[in-house]
Amino acid sequence: MSFFKPRKVERNYDLLSSCSWYTPDVGGLFVVLGWFLVGMIIAGIATAPLMLGGTIPLYYVMLIMYPLQFLAVFIFVRIKSSRDMAFETGYALDSDHFGKWGGGGLALAVVVGSLAAGMILELVNHYLPDTEGSIIEQMEKMMEGPLWVNLITMAIMAPICEEWLCRGVILRGLLNYKHKSSVIESERQRGMSPALAIVISAIFFAAIHGNVWQGVVAFAIGCLMGYVYFRTGSLKLTMLMHCANNTLAVLLGKFGSEEFSEAKSLVDILPIWEYAIIFVVSAIILWFLIDYLRKIPLQDPQGNCDVIPASAED
């Protein structure tokens, strides 16, 4: 295919796959963060008139504000990818390296594993300082809305937008960016250490949550989702994990008892022996999941993101 003709992208999500040729390095990570902050400012300005006077509740405003926050960075990534696609190798945002369990079996496993990780992290929540009142107040205002609004915002929009950015752009980029120069033959030609890339992308994931209380847990969950993405290349799986965790949080916030809503964590409301059983069972589930993921063959030391050739190579 000539590079003068647009490439026909045959992927599950055209909007996602159109970004496959942009692989930001560490410096690019800060550029991406800058565009994300620009998007937050634009979203705040655009929705400010809706919130003036308090006539429109915050939970309805979030339906507009949340996707707007990601619009600027999406446009930037899309433009960069379009410029690079003629001569640079691309790496798919979403691949299907599921191992012997297949997509359905692994989807169920990662959902159960992510919920198990959440149960383990309840112990971390227990030892964190009390959440600031302003953050609690904002979360309560968001949870006052209808269930369908909360689910759209937190269980659909958040997983899609945040996974696209943190795993699909940042982690994939850190794993696959092209080094500008290589002094010796044996030097790494592409990306950075997968473990370091996963940690950095998890830090980015924690940072965009905007507060230390959500950020600490987001970092730990982000490391797990990063490892899933590294071994499978599947953005669908990490979106599903994210959706499962957020859906559980919404349902507990909506229908949980008053005692639960006022507690910092499960450790505060369950007898210690009950939580200990939950902790041990969750740890076993998580160990089996990680052990299975570890056995999925890697097509490349940098992970299982499918390679897409430059259009000039077709």
Secondary structure, DSSP 8 states (H G I E B T S, - for coil): --TTS-----SS-HHHHTTTT----HHHHHHHHHHHHHHHHHHHHHHHHHHGGG-S-HHHHHHHHHHHHTHHHHHHHHHHHHHHTTTS-EE-SS----GGGHHHHHHHHHHHHHHHHHHHHHHHHHHS----HHHHHHHHHHHTS-HHHHIIIIIIIHHHHHHIIIIIIIIHHHHH-B-S--SSTTS--BS--HHHHHHHHHHHHHHTT-SHHHHHHHHHHHHHHHHHHHHH--HHHHHHHHHHHHHHHHHHHHHS-HHHHHSSSGGGTS-HHHHHHHHHHHHHHHHHHHHHHHTS--SSTT-S--EE--GGG-
